[in-house]
Amino acid sequence: MTEPQTPEVRKRVGLTEGVNKPVFIWSVALTLVFVVAGVVVPEGSAAFFSSVQSWIVAELGWVYLLSVAIFLMFMLYLGFSSHGKIKLGPNHSEPDYSYGAWFSMLFAAGMGIGLVFFGVAEPVKHFIAPPVGDAATIEAARTAMEISYFHWGLHAWAVYAVIGLSLAYFSFRHGLPLTMRSALYPLIGDRIYGPIGNAVDIFAVIGTLFGVATSLGLGVLQVNAGFNHVLGWPISFWIQLPLIVVITGMATISVATGLDKGIKFLSNLNMLMAVALMLFVFVVGPTTFLLRAFVQNLGAYLDQFVLRTFYMYAYAPNQGPAEWLGDWTLFYWGWWIAWSPFVGMFIARISRGRTIREFIAGVLLVPTGFSFAWMTVFGDTAISMHLTGATTAVSDAVANDVTLALFVFLEQFPLGVYVSWFAMALIVFFFVTGADSSALVIDTLTSGGREDGPTARRVFWAIVSGIIGAILLSTGGLDALQTASIAGALPFTFVMLLMCWGLWKGLKREGARQNALVQSLRPRQSASWQRQLQGILNHPGKAETERFFRETATPALEAVALELDKKSLASQMDIRDDRVKLVVTPGEAEEFIYGIRMRRYETPGYSFFERQSSRKTAEYYYRAEVLLSDGGQDYDVMGFTKEELIQDVLLQYDRHFQYLHAIRT
């Protein structure tokens, strides 16, 4: 399945250079409506936010819970199914990063302002104000950690995995643009380049903007609380506004320095600082208790996994638990969905060459494991302070103002003031990295998948996210941030469900193709068994392989192309030094590709005890391997005659027609 490429977009000057005009204009217009409403009628906006959140929680909360459950079950199914062996890229592609580097980047992606903000506040909040049961008891402590694990566990990363897997599969394996619309190609075909595709990308842009603004708001609230605790500054919007300006300004500088400098440097710095902070608390805190608690928390999480996934407090709709669900679980689910275009595109970019099974296992398990460790170290340490009678200062801080929780918590340790400053710096760097990266993602979405847009446009989107964060804080603080995430994610939830359907159809289509190829396999014939044996034992050098391409492979494919032209079938040739390729009906959804590429291998030694003097002097040999539409096929045609090679082309062409028949019956 090779899909047509995106129509070319005319280059424009400034912010609109190379932009997808409908997506860019509508995204800016809808954002402008929100900004104007927040500035002109702040009280009305705050009331509107409150009514929207109440309506969504009461009427559509089940949509979020059921959708996230579907995302997780779908990812687990794909991971264990036969589709798991499919590569995110051509069959011959290799991962761009080693396991160690890949795990490190997934590890970094699992961290953010949210973990720093809620690492202490959430477990303690559930401990002193559980949705059901008595507060500040041992049972409340167990429940608090189970809920925190649930909110930061597999469900969150299943949301990101849906986006990342869809983008990586359709972009790297089938050559579609790296945008959300590409995942709908199996459902609507070329119409992804029209209004439907534009609407999908607009929803992704708006959701990402609100997700970024929520993270900015949380970060600024916590930094303001830190300055209040350390320096006595008041907690006020007029303190928060300059902080937003400064942090957004840092993000724009990072944007201007580029991906490899600004974002890469800050990402590495974030990871090191976060790990250092966690290790400090782990070593200075109740280390043995934390290790035991981690094991028990994991067991409780697994024990209540299914129940929590679908629990709606349906039999207490007008009581505390239902309100708690909207303030916590639905807020998180909305936040994850709003963030999913940004995080999903990041993990897609670093996962080219992985199999679907590797991708799902890595994306679900590695960041989830780190989040569990973080919640245990910070949350269980804070709860332990209360249960052991050491201090109730952290619990009191959470009850009064969750933004102060981290700093009151760190105050209980040696060098608490210095560690608080360190934590504030970490929060700022986290947001700068997130705002910078998300600006790049939004720019890619509004440019039809292009990643070479002007720096000015990425700066523009970074500033817009800062403005939205400021307006949300001015019109309702934390409640407005929660509502923004829940409301902004609502339309994109339905887009993600369609993306799951599109990915399923794409994988099912690929499965049908592979089955058709296997069923029509026939052995290739050679002139004689002696020559076939010679071909097996021969290890040709580069010059011999180049001569084969020049004298046999290219003339064979040109002969097939000439005959196809006589049959009024469009075809084109792509001839290079190290490969030759024939494409039949180029640009069509079901074009046929037959290529031969030169690959270098180390010359093998056939015996462990083989003497060095008897080994071949050449260190490498070359193969002429067949390349089809889904990538390399790992079989060698070096030594074939022109007629034998033409027969192999026709055999693969026959298999292609078997595949077309299979998907149309």
N, C-alpha and C positions, 0 to 999 in steps of 0.2 A: 504494500500500500504506500504509494508515494503521491502526496497531495500537491496541488498547484501552489506556487509561491504567491506571497502577498503582492497585490498590484503595487507598482512603484508610486511613491508619493513625491510630489514636486517639492524641492527644497525652497524654504522661505527664509526670510531674514529674521534674526533675533529669536524671540521666544517661540516663534512658530516654524523655525527651521526644521524640516523633515517631520513635522508633527502630523498625527492623525487628527485632522481638523474637527470632526464631530465629537470625538472623545475629549479632546482638549477643551473645546468651547463649552460643552455641556458640563464637564467637571468643574471648570472655573465658574460657570454661571450658577450651578447649584450651591457651590461653596460660597459664592458671593451673597446669595440669598440668605444663607445661614448667618454670615458675618454681619450683614446689614440688620437683620432681625435682632441679633444679639446686642448690637450697639444702640439701635433706636429704641427697642422695647425690651430692656433686660428683664423687668419683672414679668412681663408676659411670656418671655422665652423660658424663664425659670418655671412658670406655671405649666407651660406647654410640655417641658421636659418631664415634669412630675406626672402629668396626665398620660403621656406616651408610655412611660415606664409602667405605670399601673395597668394600663390597658394591655400592653404586651405580656406582662407577667400573668395577668388574669386570663387572657384569651389565647395567647400563643406561646406560653411557656412550654407547653408540651411539644411544640414544634422544635424548639432548641434541644430539649432532652432526647427526643426521638431521633433527630437528625444526627446529633453527635454520636449516639449509639450506632446508627447505621454506618457512619464514617468508620468507626472503630471495627465493627464486625466485617465491613468490606475489606479493610486493610488486612485484618487477620486472615480472612479467607484467601485473598490474593497471595499472601505470604506463604501459606501452606499448600496452595494449589499448584497445578502444573504450569501455570503462568509465571510462577516465581523464578523460573530459569531464564526468562526473556531478559535480554540486556537493554539497558537504557542507552541506546545507541546501536550502531551496526553490530552484527554478530562478532566481527573481528576487533571491535573497539576494546581498549584497555582502560581501566580507571585512571583518572588524571592524578589521583592522590593515593598514597599508601594507606593501609588501614589505620596506622597511627595518626597520620595527618588528617585523615577523614574523620576519625573519632574525635580528634581535638577540635575540629571546626564544628562538628555537631554538638560537642560539649560546650563550646562557646555560644552557639546559637541557643542553647537551653537556658542561658542566663539572661538577666535583664533587670530593668528597674522593678518589675513585678516581684521577683524573688527577694530583692533587697527590701522593698516596701512591706511585703506580706510575710517574710520569713519569720519574724517575731510576732507581728500583729495578728495574723490569722489564727495560728494555733492557740494563742492566749485568748483571743476573742471567743473562739468556740469553747474554750475551757471555762471562761467566766460567764458566758451567755450561750449555752448549747441550744440547738433547735428544740430538743426535748430532753427531759431529765433534769436532775439537780446540778447546780453549778459548782465549780471548784472542788469536785470530788475525783477520786481515782478513776471512776468510770467516765467522768467528763473528760479527763485527760486522755484516756484511750480513744474516746470518740473524736476528740479534737484532732488528734494526729491522723486518725483514719480519714476524716473529712479533708484535711489538708493534703494528704496523699492523693485522695480522689480528685481534688481540683487541679493538682499539678502533675498528674500521672499520665497514663496511656491515652486517656480521652483527649487531652490537650494536644498531644503530639500526633494523634490520629487525624485531627483537623489539618495540621500542617502537612502531614504525609499525603493526604488526598490531593492538595494543590501541588506539592512538590513532585509527586509521582506522575500526575497528569501532565504537568509542564515538561518534565524530563522525557517522558515517553513520546509524546507527540512532537516535541521539538527535536530531540536528539535522534530518535529512531525514524521519524517520518518527515523531518525537515520543515515543520510548520513554525510560525513565529513563536517566540517565547512570551506569549500572552495568554490570558485566561480563555479567550475565545477559541483557541486552538483545540481545547478539550471537547468542544461541541461539534467538531468536524464530522464524526461518525453519525451524528444526529441530523445535522442540517446542511452538510456539505459546504459548497462555496458560499453559502449565505452567511458564513461567519465573517465575511468581508463586508457585510452590509449592516443595516440597522440593528439586527439582533446581536451580532458580535460587538458592535459599538456599545450597546446597552450593557452587555456583560462586563466589558472593560471599565465602563463608567461606574458600575456598582463596585467593582474592585478598587477603583481610585477613591471613591467616597468612603468605603469601608476602611481602607488603609489610612486615609487622612484622620478619621475619627479614632482609629486605634492608636495612631502616633500621638494625636492630641491627648488622648487618655493617659498614655505613658508619660508624656511631658507634664501633664497636670499632676500626676502622682509624684513624679520626681521633684517638681517645684514645691509641692506641699511638704514633702519630706525634708528638702533642703531648708525651706523656711523654718520648719520645726527644729531642725538642727541648729540653725543660727539663734533661734529663740532659746534653746536649751543651753547652748555654749556661751553666747554673747548677750542674751537678753533682748534680742530684737523682737518686736511685736509680730504676731502672726496676722498678717493683713494682705489683702489683694495688692496694696500699693507697695509692699515688699516683694510679693510674688511676681508682679509685672516686670520690674527691672531684672529679676532672675531669669524670666522667660526671654527677655531681650538678650541678655548676656549668653545664655545657653544656646539660643537660636543662632546668635552671631558666631559662636564657636562652631556650630554645625555647618554654617555656610562656608566658613574658612576650610573646614574639613572637606566639604563638597568640592571646593575650588582646587584643592590639592590633588584630587583624583582618587580613584579606587585603590590603587596599589600603595599609595602613601598614607593618606588620611585614614580611611576606613580600616585598612590592614593594620596600621600601627595601633590605632585605638582599640581594635578588637583584641589584639594580643595583650595590650596593656590591661584591658578589662578582665580578661581571663586570669592573668597573673594576680591582679589585685583582689579579685573575688575569691580565688583559691587561698590566697594569703589570709584574708579576713576569716574565712571559714576554718582554716587550720588553727588560727589564733584562738578562736572560741573553743574549738575541739580540744586543743591541748590544755588550755587554761581552765576550761570548764570540767564538768563531770564525765571524763572520757569513758570510763567503763560503763557507766549508766547509759551513755549515748549509744555505745555499741550494742548493748542488750536491747535498748529501746528500738533501734533500727530494725533488728530482726523481728521483734514483736509487732511493730507497726506494719511491716511488710506482710506478716501473716494476717493481721486484721484487715488490711486493704484487700488482699486476695479473698478473704472470707466474705466480705460484704460487697464484692465487686459488682455482681449482677444486680443486687438489690439497689445499691446506690445509683447505678446507671439509669434505672427507670423510675426512681422514687420521686413522686410529685406532691406528696402530702395532700392527695386528692380528697381525703376524708376530713381534712381540717382546712377548708379553703379560706376561711375568714379569721384564722388564728395565727399565732406567731410563727409556726413553722413555714407556712406558705409565704409570709413576708420575708422570712429568712432565706428561702429559696431564691427569691428575686434579687435580694441584696448580695447573695454570694454565688450560688451555682449558675444561675442564669447570667449574672454579670460576667463570670469567667467564660462561660461558653460563648457569649457574645464577643468578648474581648479576643478570645482565640480566633474566632471566625474573622473578625475585623483585621487581625494581624496576619491572617493566613496568606494573603497575596505576597506580603513582604518576606515572611519567613519561608514560605513555600518556594518562592523563586530563588532564595539564597541556597536552600538545601538542594534544589534541582541543579543549580549551576555547579555545585561541588560533587555531584553524584554521577556524572556522565561515565559510562562504562561499567557501572555496577549492575548486578542483576536485580530484578524486582524483589526477590527474597532478601538479598543483602540490604537493599535500600530500606525495606520495611523493618527488618530486624534492627538495623542501625538507628533509624530515625525514631522508632518507638522506644527502644531500650536504653540507648546511651544518654540522651538528655533527661529521660524520666529517672534514671538512676541517680544522676547528679542532683535533680530537683528533690528527690527523696532524701539524699544525704544532707542537702542544705536545710530542708525543713526540720530534719531530725536534730541537727546541730543547733540551730537557732531556736526552733520551737520547743523542743524537749528541754533544752537548757533553761529557757524562760519558765516553763511549767514546773520544772524541778525546783527553781528558786521559791516558788509559791508553796509547793507541796511539802518541802523540807523545812519550811518556816524561815528560810534565810532572809527573804524579803518579799514584800508584796508590791514593791514600787513599780515593777513592770506591769503587773496586772492592773494596778490603779491607773497607770498611764494609758493603757489600752482602753480602759473603760471611759476615760475622759477624752482622749484624742489619739487615734491610732497612729497619726503621723509622728508622734513623739516616742513610740514604742521602741524603735531601734536604738535611739540615743540614750534613753533611760536604761535599756538593757546593757549597752556597752559601758555605761557608767559604773556598773557593778564589777568590772574587771580592772586589773592594774592598767595604768596608762589610759584610762577610759576617755579622757578629753582628747588625747592625740588620736586614738582609734576612731573617735567620732568624726574628727576632721578627715581622717582617711576614708571613712564611709561616705561622707558628703562628696568627696572628690570622686569616689567610685560611682555614685549616683549620677553626677554630672557627666562623667565620661560615658556611662551607659546610655544616657539620653542622646548625647552628641552622636554616638555611633549609630543609634537607632534612627535618629532624624536624618542623618546623612545617608544611610543605606536605604531608608524608605523613600527619600527624595529621588534616589536613583531608580528605584523600582517604579514609582509613580511616573517618572519621566519615560521609562521603558514602556509602560502600559499606554501612555498617551501618544507614543511614537510608533505604535504598531509592532513592537518587539525590537526596535532598533536600540542599540546601546551607545550610539555615538552622538547623542544630542548635545547641544551647546551647554556649557557650564551654567550660563545665566538661567536656563530653565530649571535646572536642578536646585539652584539657589532660590529661585522663585517658589518652588514647592516646599523647600525647607522653611521659608518665611511664612508661607500659608499655614503650615502645620502649627507654627508658633502662635500665629494670630488666633487660630481656632482654639488652641489650648488656653489662651488668655481669656477668650470670651466665655468658654465653659467655666473657668474658675470664677469669673465675675458674675455669672448668672446662676451659680448654684454649687460651686465647689465640688466636693467628692460625689455628691448625689448626681450632679450634672454629668460628671465624667462617667459614672456608671451607666446612666441613661444613654449617653452618646454611644457607648460601646454596644449596648443591647440593641438600640434602634438602628445604628449604622450597619450592624451585621445582619439585620433581618432580611433584606432583599438578597444579599449575597449567600445566605443559607440555601435558598432555593436554587441559586446558580450552582452551588457546590453539589447539590443533589443531582442536578443535570450533568455535572462533570463526572460524577461517579457512574452514571448511566452511559455517558459517552466513552469513558475509559473501559467499562465492561464490554461495550459493543466493539471497541477497537481491539481489545485483547481476544474476544471471541472470534472476530474476523481473522486475526492473525493465526489463531488456533486452527481455524478451518483451512487456511492456506497451508500450514505445515502438514496437516493431515492429508490434504490433496497431494502434496509433494511426495510424502512417504508412500501413499498408495500407488503412485504411478512410477515408482523407481524401477529402472531396468539396468542390468549390468552393461557397462561400456565394453565394446569389442576392441581388441587390438590386433595388429597384423599377425603377430605370432607370440607364443608364450615366452620365447627367448627375448624378444624385444621388450615385452612387458617386464620381465625380470631385470633387464638392463636399466629400464626406467626407474625401477624401485631402488636399485643399488647406486645409480648415478647421482652425483652431487655437483651439478653444474656451477660454474663460476658466473660472474656478472656479465662478462663479454658473451658467453654462450647464451645466457638468458636474454640479453638484449637482441642478439641475432634471431632468436626464436620469436620475439615480439615483432621484429622488423620484417622477417621473411615468412612467418607462418600466421601468427595471431592476428596482426592487422589486416593482411589480405583476406583471411577467412571471414572476419567480421564485416569487412567492406563488401565481400561477395554476398553475404546475407542481406546487408543493407540495400544493395543494388537490386536484389530479387524482390525485396519488400516494396521498394519504390515502384517496381513493375506492377505490383499488386495494389497500387494506390494506398499503401500504408506508410504514413509519415515515420521517418526515422532520422536519427542523427548520430554522428560518431564523435567521440572525445578521445583524441590520441595524444598521449604524453610519453615522456621518456620511460616512466616506470609503470605505465598502465595504458590500457586501451578499453574503451567502453562503447557498447551499442545500446541506444535507447530507442524503443519502438513506441510510437504515439506519445512523444514527449509532452509533458504538461498536463496530460490527462490523469484522472484519479487512479487509473489502473495501468499506468505505463509499465512496459517490460524492460528490464535492465539486465544486460549480460556484459560483464566486464572481466578483464584479467589483469591482475596486479602483481607486481614483482615484490616478493618478500624475502628478506635476508634472515638466515638462521646460522647458528653455530654448527660447524661440521661435527657430527657425533663420533664418539669412539665406541666401537662395538664390543670391546672387552675391557673389563676392569684392569686386567693384567697386560693389556696391549702395550708394547714397548713404544717409548716416545719416538724412536727412530722410524718405526713403521707407520706412524700416523700421517695423515694427509698434511701436506705443507700448508694448504689453504685453511684459514681459520673459519671462513664462512662459505656457505653455498646458498643458492637462490632457487625459489620455487615460483611458478606461474600459477597463482591461485585464482579460482573463479570467484567473482563478486556478483551477487544478485541484488535485488531491490532492498532486501533486509540485511545486507552486509556480506562479509566474507563467508564462504562455504567450506573453507579448510580442505579443499581437495585440489590436487596439482594436475595441470594439463601439459606440463613441460614434456616435450618429446612427442606430442601428438602431431600427426600429419594435418595438413589443411582440411582434408575430407573428414578426418576423425573429429577435428575441432568443430567443424560445421555441424556434424551429427550431434555433438554435445550441446551446441546452441539450440538446435531444433528440439532436442530432448527437454531442455529447460523451458523452451517456449511452449511445448506441449503441456508440461506441468503447470505453467502459468494459466493455460486455458482450463485445465482441470480445476484450478483454484477459482477462476471466475465462474465456472459452472457450479461449484460447491456453494458459493456465497449468494448465488442468484436463484437457487432452487429451494 
